Amino acid sequence: MSRYTGPRLRIIRRLGILSGLTSKEIKKREQAPGPNISVPRDNIQEISTIKLYKDRLLEKQKLRFNYGITEKQLISYFYEAKRRRGRTGEILFEIIESRLDCIIFRLGLATTIPTARQLITHGHILVNNKKVNIPSFICKVGDLINFNDKYLSLNTVIQKVRALKEINNVLPSHLSLNKDTLTGKILDIVNINNIVIPEIDEVKIVEYYLR
């Protein structure tokens, strides 16, 4: 399954507010888009099974759309998290939050993860003074992240980024940002307890892939 590039409004109305997908405030519909026809069923156990599967699927979809990752990438991250020692759900978030596009977003240098991904693919981001144009690049503790000189030379752009930085001035504990040079640094491994994540239940995501 490829990465979603369609209307974000449709996803927000279906799944709720996803801060990584869009910075706009949109009211979630009481009912999901599309036909909402209740079909009576006599088998209560079958109804419960379908509802349980739906709940797990929606949590997995929230994760995918919020971080803009493909199904193939998510499966790969899940099995990597399962291989490591610890709680699989938390480790899964730690891996995803270590992606370069997520780091740019958490530093407050982009309003959304798609915006951060665009900055990276256009070659504006340096990791340890080397250009990296792969949004899924996994950052490590001690990595330095900043813009290239050509991007910083655009006065209108740098003013916009600094204004954005002032709005998003609450940084997770594993990151630091030099306000003058706009250089970020990864201080520690990701701690999901210090990150504001939309209401995504990692337990249901683990259950979805272990079903």
N, C-alpha and C positions, 0 to 999 in steps of 0.2 A: 504494500500500500504506500503510495507516494505521499509527500508532504502536502497538506491542505493549503491551497492558495485562493480559495473562494471568499465569499463575503463573511467577514468576521462577525457581523451583527447576527447572522443566523446561528452561529455557534454559541454566542453569548446568550441569546434568548433561550437556547435549548439547554445549555449546561450551567449558566450563571456567570457571574463576573470572574474573569480570568485575567489577572493583572499583567501576566506575561504576554498575553495575546493582544490586548488593546488597553489604552489608558483612558478611554471614554467610559463614562458611567451610563450603563444601559439597564433599564428595568427588565428583569426576567419575567417571561410570560407565566401565567398560572398553569397553562397547558403547553406542552411541547408543540412545535410546528408540525403541520401535517394532520391527517385524519386522526381523531381521537374517539374511536368507536369502541365501546366496551362490549365484548362478546361473552355472553354468559357461559360458564363452564361448570360442570358437575364435579369434576375432579379437583378437590381443594389442594391436594398434594402437587398436582401439575401446575396449578396457579402459583403456588409458593415457589416452586422450582424456577418458573419463568421470571417471577419478580426478583428472585435472588440473583439470577443470571443478569437481568437488566441492570440492577443496582451495581454489580461488579463491573459490568461493561461501561456504564456511565462514568465511574471513577477512573477507569483506564483511559477513556476518551478525554476526560478533563486533563489528565496528565499529559497526554499526547498533544492536545491543542494548546495548552498553556505554554509548553516548552517548544512546540513546533518541531517535534521529532517524528520520524516515521515508525511504522509498526515494526519493521525489521530492526531498527536501532533500539527500540524499546525492549524487544525480546532479547537482543544481545546484552543490553545493560542489566536486564533481569537475571539472566543466567550468570553474569559476572558477579552480581550482588549475592546470588544464591551460593556461589562458589566460596565467597569470603566468609569469615567467621563473624557472627553478629546477627542482628535483626535484619532480615532481607529487605523489608520495606524501607527502613531508614538508610541502609547502605545504597539502595536504589536511588533515593533522592540525593544522597551525597555524590554519587557518580554523575548524575545529571546536572547538579548544581556546580560541578567542577568544569563543565563545558565552557569554552571561551565566550560564547554568546551569552550564557547566563552570568558569567563574571562581569562582562561589560554592562549588562542590565543592572546587576546588584550594585555596581559602583556608581550608578546614577548617570552614566554617560550615554544612555539611550532610554527613551520612554518605554519601549517594549522590546521583547526578545527578537521579533522580526526586524526591528530597526537596528539592533545590535548585529544581527546576522548580515544585514546589508553593509554595514560599516566594515565588517570583516571580509566579506567576499570582494569588496571594492579595493581591498589592500590598504586600508587606512590604519590598521591596528598592528602594533609591534609587541611581540612577547620576547622579553630579554634582548631587545634591540634587533630582533629578526622579524621580518614580515611573515605573518601567518594569515592565510586566507581561507582557513577551514573552520567553520563555526563549531564543529563537534570536537575540536582540539581539546584534549583534557589537560587542564592546567595543574601544576604541582605547587607545593609549599615553597615559597621563596621566589616565585616567578614575578617579574615586573611587567606591567602592561601599560602601554601608552599609545598615543597617536603618532603617526609619522610627521616629519617636519612640513611636508607639503600640505597636509590637512590642517596643521596648526597655523600655517601662514594665512589661512582664510579668516580674516577678522570677524566677518559676520557669523561664520560657523563656530568659532571659538567662543564668541559671546553667547551664542545659543546654547552651547554645551555647558558653559559656566552657569548660565541661568537655570539650566536643567539640573545641574549639580546642586544648586542651592535648594531646589524643590525636593530632590531626593537626597537629603543630607543625613539620613539615618542609615549607617552602614552595618552589615552583619559583622560579628566579632572576628571573623576569619579574614576580613579585608581591611585595607587602609588606603587612603587616597590623599595624595599631595595636591592641595587646592591650587597651587601656583603653576605647577607643571602638568597637572592632570595625569599624574602617574599613579597607577594602582599597584598594590602589592598584596600577594596572598600570604598571610601571616600564619595560618594554621589550616588543618583539614576542615572541611565543611561541617558545621554543626547545625542541623536542621531545626533545632530548638530555638535558634537565634534568627531564623529566616521566616519572613511573613509569606506563607504559602496559602493560596486559595484553599477552601475547604475540600481537600482531597484526602480520602481515607486510604492510606498505603496498605492497610490490612486487606481491604477488598481487592486491591490490585494484585497482591500476592495470591490471594485465593482465586482470582480469575485465571492466572497463569498456571496454578497448581490443580485446577479442576480436572 
